[in-house]
């Protein structure tokens, strides 16, 4: 994910934790050192939004914390 989003994540000094629930439950950390925001997403929904097959609103993603960090993560893409 970081390799495919290098331009987007370049210089991101804040971190965002993505908490995946469901079958492949885990926590991913993207960005800098200090966590500024948290996202909770079902693991199946994560695959849909990160591959541009669904929006956060459409698949039930919940984000809280620093709005600028969340907006960066909202644009993550894996292809």
Buried (B, 14 or more C-beta within 10 A) or exposed (E): EEEEBEEBBEEBEBBBBBBBBEEEEEEBEBBBEEBBBBBBBBEBBBBBBBEEEBEBEEBEBEBEBBEEBBEBBBEBEEE
